[in-house]
Amino acid sequence: MKKLVLGALVAAFAAAPALAQATTIEFVRDDGTTFVGVFDADGTASINGAAAEGYTWDETTRQLCASSGLCVTFDEAGEGVGFSTRYTTNEGNAGTATITARTE
């Protein structure tokens, strides 16, 4: 479950990791489960306050992958607080990701 959560959060943030020091993204799965991820500009992310894990972002495919192997693909990429988009994971989950905060 940790793997799934981190991947989903990492994906949503990936849109612009270099533009902010940290971006907070709320992931809401279609089943109502909610996760909050904080994505740092150093390429690490923490989900629900857990230990940080590395991630990569592919702008062309809009896919974010956690070092654990979970990948999240977003329908659209965005940067601003309030931006929301659908996502799917390579583990069969889907939902909506919303950027809720950014720090410079």
PyMOL CGO cylinders between C-alpha atoms (Angstrom):
from pymol import cmd
from pymol.cgo import CYLINDER

trace = [
    CYLINDER, 0.00, 0.00, 0.00, 2.86, 2.40, 0.81, 0.3, 1, 1, 1, 1, 1, 1,
    CYLINDER, 2.86, 2.40, 0.81, 4.22, 1.75, -2.69, 0.3, 1, 1, 1, 1, 1, 1,
    CYLINDER, 4.22, 1.75, -2.69, 0.88, 2.64, -4.25, 0.3, 1, 1, 1, 1, 1, 1,
    CYLINDER, 0.88, 2.64, -4.25, 0.43, 5.76, -2.21, 0.3, 1, 1, 1, 1, 1, 1,
    CYLINDER, 0.43, 5.76, -2.21, 3.88, 7.16, -2.89, 0.3, 1, 1, 1, 1, 1, 1,
    CYLINDER, 3.88, 7.16, -2.89, 3.64, 6.53, -6.58, 0.3, 1, 1, 1, 1, 1, 1,
    CYLINDER, 3.64, 6.53, -6.58, 0.34, 8.28, -6.91, 0.3, 1, 1, 1, 1, 1, 1,
    CYLINDER, 0.34, 8.28, -6.91, 1.49, 11.31, -5.03, 0.3, 1, 1, 1, 1, 1, 1,
    CYLINDER, 1.49, 11.31, -5.03, 4.75, 11.55, -6.79, 0.3, 1, 1, 1, 1, 1, 1,
    CYLINDER, 4.75, 11.55, -6.79, 3.04, 11.50, -10.12, 0.3, 1, 1, 1, 1, 1, 1,
    CYLINDER, 3.04, 11.50, -10.12, 0.79, 14.39, -9.43, 0.3, 1, 1, 1, 1, 1, 1,
    CYLINDER, 0.79, 14.39, -9.43, 3.61, 16.60, -8.35, 0.3, 1, 1, 1, 1, 1, 1,
    CYLINDER, 3.61, 16.60, -8.35, 5.91, 15.74, -11.16, 0.3, 1, 1, 1, 1, 1, 1,
    CYLINDER, 5.91, 15.74, -11.16, 4.53, 18.43, -13.39, 0.3, 1, 1, 1, 1, 1, 1,
    CYLINDER, 4.53, 18.43, -13.39, 7.09, 20.99, -12.22, 0.3, 1, 1, 1, 1, 1, 1,
    CYLINDER, 7.09, 20.99, -12.22, 9.40, 19.79, -9.46, 0.3, 1, 1, 1, 1, 1, 1,
    CYLINDER, 9.40, 19.79, -9.46, 12.13, 22.30, -10.29, 0.3, 1, 1, 1, 1, 1, 1,
    CYLINDER, 12.13, 22.30, -10.29, 9.89, 25.35, -10.03, 0.3, 1, 1, 1, 1, 1, 1,
    CYLINDER, 9.89, 25.35, -10.03, 9.19, 25.11, -6.30, 0.3, 1, 1, 1, 1, 1, 1,
    CYLINDER, 9.19, 25.11, -6.30, 11.02, 23.88, -3.23, 0.3, 1, 1, 1, 1, 1, 1,
    CYLINDER, 11.02, 23.88, -3.23, 8.05, 21.71, -2.28, 0.3, 1, 1, 1, 1, 1, 1,
    CYLINDER, 8.05, 21.71, -2.28, 4.66, 20.90, -3.74, 0.3, 1, 1, 1, 1, 1, 1,
    CYLINDER, 4.66, 20.90, -3.74, 1.86, 19.26, -1.78, 0.3, 1, 1, 1, 1, 1, 1,
    CYLINDER, 1.86, 19.26, -1.78, -0.59, 17.10, -3.71, 0.3, 1, 1, 1, 1, 1, 1,
    CYLINDER, -0.59, 17.10, -3.71, -3.76, 15.45, -2.47, 0.3, 1, 1, 1, 1, 1, 1,
    CYLINDER, -3.76, 15.45, -2.47, -4.61, 12.18, -4.20, 0.3, 1, 1, 1, 1, 1, 1,
    CYLINDER, -4.61, 12.18, -4.20, -8.16, 10.87, -3.97, 0.3, 1, 1, 1, 1, 1, 1,
    CYLINDER, -8.16, 10.87, -3.97, -8.70, 7.41, -5.38, 0.3, 1, 1, 1, 1, 1, 1,
    CYLINDER, -8.70, 7.41, -5.38, -11.97, 6.54, -7.02, 0.3, 1, 1, 1, 1, 1, 1,
    CYLINDER, -11.97, 6.54, -7.02, -12.79, 4.44, -3.93, 0.3, 1, 1, 1, 1, 1, 1,
    CYLINDER, -12.79, 4.44, -3.93, -12.48, 7.57, -1.73, 0.3, 1, 1, 1, 1, 1, 1,
    CYLINDER, -12.48, 7.57, -1.73, -9.10, 6.76, -0.16, 0.3, 1, 1, 1, 1, 1, 1,
    CYLINDER, -9.10, 6.76, -0.16, -7.07, 9.95, 0.28, 0.3, 1, 1, 1, 1, 1, 1,
    CYLINDER, -7.07, 9.95, 0.28, -3.27, 10.42, 0.37, 0.3, 1, 1, 1, 1, 1, 1,
    CYLINDER, -3.27, 10.42, 0.37, -1.22, 13.57, 0.79, 0.3, 1, 1, 1, 1, 1, 1,
    CYLINDER, -1.22, 13.57, 0.79, 2.23, 13.78, -0.74, 0.3, 1, 1, 1, 1, 1, 1,
    CYLINDER, 2.23, 13.78, -0.74, 4.92, 16.39, -0.35, 0.3, 1, 1, 1, 1, 1, 1,
    CYLINDER, 4.92, 16.39, -0.35, 7.28, 16.48, -3.33, 0.3, 1, 1, 1, 1, 1, 1,
    CYLINDER, 7.28, 16.48, -3.33, 10.60, 18.23, -2.85, 0.3, 1, 1, 1, 1, 1, 1,
    CYLINDER, 10.60, 18.23, -2.85, 12.72, 19.80, -5.58, 0.3, 1, 1, 1, 1, 1, 1,
    CYLINDER, 12.72, 19.80, -5.58, 15.55, 17.40, -4.65, 0.3, 1, 1, 1, 1, 1, 1,
    CYLINDER, 15.55, 17.40, -4.65, 13.63, 14.52, -6.27, 0.3, 1, 1, 1, 1, 1, 1,
    CYLINDER, 13.63, 14.52, -6.27, 12.23, 12.97, -3.09, 0.3, 1, 1, 1, 1, 1, 1,
    CYLINDER, 12.23, 12.97, -3.09, 8.65, 12.70, -1.90, 0.3, 1, 1, 1, 1, 1, 1,
    CYLINDER, 8.65, 12.70, -1.90, 6.92, 11.75, 1.34, 0.3, 1, 1, 1, 1, 1, 1,
    CYLINDER, 6.92, 11.75, 1.34, 3.42, 10.31, 1.43, 0.3, 1, 1, 1, 1, 1, 1,
    CYLINDER, 3.42, 10.31, 1.43, 1.30, 10.84, 4.54, 0.3, 1, 1, 1, 1, 1, 1,
    CYLINDER, 1.30, 10.84, 4.54, 4.46, 11.78, 6.45, 0.3, 1, 1, 1, 1, 1, 1,
    CYLINDER, 4.46, 11.78, 6.45, 6.30, 8.52, 5.75, 0.3, 1, 1, 1, 1, 1, 1,
    CYLINDER, 6.30, 8.52, 5.75, 10.02, 8.32, 4.96, 0.3, 1, 1, 1, 1, 1, 1,
    CYLINDER, 10.02, 8.32, 4.96, 11.00, 10.08, 1.73, 0.3, 1, 1, 1, 1, 1, 1,
    CYLINDER, 11.00, 10.08, 1.73, 11.48, 8.09, -1.47, 0.3, 1, 1, 1, 1, 1, 1,
    CYLINDER, 11.48, 8.09, -1.47, 13.05, 9.08, -4.78, 0.3, 1, 1, 1, 1, 1, 1,
    CYLINDER, 13.05, 9.08, -4.78, 11.05, 9.63, -7.95, 0.3, 1, 1, 1, 1, 1, 1,
    CYLINDER, 11.05, 9.63, -7.95, 11.49, 10.49, -11.61, 0.3, 1, 1, 1, 1, 1, 1,
    CYLINDER, 11.49, 10.49, -11.61, 9.24, 12.48, -13.94, 0.3, 1, 1, 1, 1, 1, 1,
    CYLINDER, 9.24, 12.48, -13.94, 8.83, 12.06, -17.71, 0.3, 1, 1, 1, 1, 1, 1,
    CYLINDER, 8.83, 12.06, -17.71, 7.27, 15.23, -19.05, 0.3, 1, 1, 1, 1, 1, 1,
    CYLINDER, 7.27, 15.23, -19.05, 6.51, 13.71, -22.47, 0.3, 1, 1, 1, 1, 1, 1,
    CYLINDER, 6.51, 13.71, -22.47, 4.41, 10.84, -21.11, 0.3, 1, 1, 1, 1, 1, 1,
    CYLINDER, 4.41, 10.84, -21.11, 3.26, 12.71, -17.96, 0.3, 1, 1, 1, 1, 1, 1,
    CYLINDER, 3.26, 12.71, -17.96, 4.43, 9.71, -15.95, 0.3, 1, 1, 1, 1, 1, 1,
    CYLINDER, 4.43, 9.71, -15.95, 5.92, 9.83, -12.49, 0.3, 1, 1, 1, 1, 1, 1,
    CYLINDER, 5.92, 9.83, -12.49, 7.69, 6.76, -11.14, 0.3, 1, 1, 1, 1, 1, 1,
    CYLINDER, 7.69, 6.76, -11.14, 8.74, 6.09, -7.55, 0.3, 1, 1, 1, 1, 1, 1,
    CYLINDER, 8.74, 6.09, -7.55, 11.98, 4.25, -6.84, 0.3, 1, 1, 1, 1, 1, 1,
    CYLINDER, 11.98, 4.25, -6.84, 9.78, 1.44, -5.43, 0.3, 1, 1, 1, 1, 1, 1,
    CYLINDER, 9.78, 1.44, -5.43, 8.46, 0.74, -8.96, 0.3, 1, 1, 1, 1, 1, 1,
    CYLINDER, 8.46, 0.74, -8.96, 5.03, 2.35, -8.76, 0.3, 1, 1, 1, 1, 1, 1,
    CYLINDER, 5.03, 2.35, -8.76, 4.29, 4.60, -11.73, 0.3, 1, 1, 1, 1, 1, 1,
    CYLINDER, 4.29, 4.60, -11.73, 1.50, 7.13, -12.07, 0.3, 1, 1, 1, 1, 1, 1,
    CYLINDER, 1.50, 7.13, -12.07, 0.34, 8.60, -15.37, 0.3, 1, 1, 1, 1, 1, 1,
    CYLINDER, 0.34, 8.60, -15.37, -1.56, 11.90, -15.35, 0.3, 1, 1, 1, 1, 1, 1,
    CYLINDER, -1.56, 11.90, -15.35, -4.10, 13.04, -17.91, 0.3, 1, 1, 1, 1, 1, 1,
    CYLINDER, -4.10, 13.04, -17.91, -2.61, 16.54, -17.80, 0.3, 1, 1, 1, 1, 1, 1,
    CYLINDER, -2.61, 16.54, -17.80, 0.35, 18.27, -16.15, 0.3, 1, 1, 1, 1, 1, 1,
    CYLINDER, 0.35, 18.27, -16.15, 0.02, 21.51, -14.20, 0.3, 1, 1, 1, 1, 1, 1,
    CYLINDER, 0.02, 21.51, -14.20, 1.80, 23.68, -11.66, 0.3, 1, 1, 1, 1, 1, 1,
    CYLINDER, 1.80, 23.68, -11.66, -0.59, 26.00, -9.87, 0.3, 1, 1, 1, 1, 1, 1,
    CYLINDER, -0.59, 26.00, -9.87, -2.31, 25.51, -6.55, 0.3, 1, 1, 1, 1, 1, 1,
    CYLINDER, -2.31, 25.51, -6.55, -5.80, 24.21, -7.27, 0.3, 1, 1, 1, 1, 1, 1,
    CYLINDER, -5.80, 24.21, -7.27, -4.77, 22.39, -10.46, 0.3, 1, 1, 1, 1, 1, 1,
    CYLINDER, -4.77, 22.39, -10.46, -6.56, 19.02, -10.64, 0.3, 1, 1, 1, 1, 1, 1,
    CYLINDER, -6.56, 19.02, -10.64, -6.29, 16.10, -13.05, 0.3, 1, 1, 1, 1, 1, 1,
    CYLINDER, -6.29, 16.10, -13.05, -7.13, 12.41, -13.33, 0.3, 1, 1, 1, 1, 1, 1,
    CYLINDER, -7.13, 12.41, -13.33, -4.43, 9.79, -12.83, 0.3, 1, 1, 1, 1, 1, 1,
    CYLINDER, -4.43, 9.79, -12.83, -3.97, 6.04, -13.26, 0.3, 1, 1, 1, 1, 1, 1,
    CYLINDER, -3.97, 6.04, -13.26, -1.28, 3.78, -11.80, 0.3, 1, 1, 1, 1, 1, 1,
    CYLINDER, -1.28, 3.78, -11.80, 0.52, 0.72, -13.09, 0.3, 1, 1, 1, 1, 1, 1,
    CYLINDER, 0.52, 0.72, -13.09, -1.17, -1.17, -10.22, 0.3, 1, 1, 1, 1, 1, 1,
    CYLINDER, -1.17, -1.17, -10.22, -4.67, -0.55, -11.56, 0.3, 1, 1, 1, 1, 1, 1,
    CYLINDER, -4.67, -0.55, -11.56, -5.77, 2.34, -9.34, 0.3, 1, 1, 1, 1, 1, 1,
    CYLINDER, -5.77, 2.34, -9.34, -7.17, 5.64, -10.53, 0.3, 1, 1, 1, 1, 1, 1,
    CYLINDER, -7.17, 5.64, -10.53, -8.44, 8.91, -9.12, 0.3, 1, 1, 1, 1, 1, 1,
    CYLINDER, -8.44, 8.91, -9.12, -7.93, 12.65, -9.01, 0.3, 1, 1, 1, 1, 1, 1,
    CYLINDER, -7.93, 12.65, -9.01, -4.78, 14.52, -7.96, 0.3, 1, 1, 1, 1, 1, 1,
    CYLINDER, -4.78, 14.52, -7.96, -4.95, 18.16, -6.82, 0.3, 1, 1, 1, 1, 1, 1,
    CYLINDER, -4.95, 18.16, -6.82, -2.07, 20.51, -6.02, 0.3, 1, 1, 1, 1, 1, 1,
    CYLINDER, -2.07, 20.51, -6.02, -2.94, 22.00, -2.62, 0.3, 1, 1, 1, 1, 1, 1,
    CYLINDER, -2.94, 22.00, -2.62, 0.23, 23.98, -1.75, 0.3, 1, 1, 1, 1, 1, 1,
    CYLINDER, 0.23, 23.98, -1.75, 3.59, 25.13, -3.13, 0.3, 1, 1, 1, 1, 1, 1,
    CYLINDER, 3.59, 25.13, -3.13, 6.49, 26.71, -1.30, 0.3, 1, 1, 1, 1, 1, 1,
    CYLINDER, 6.49, 26.71, -1.30, 9.29, 28.64, -2.97, 0.3, 1, 1, 1, 1, 1, 1,
]
cmd.load_cgo(trace, "trace")
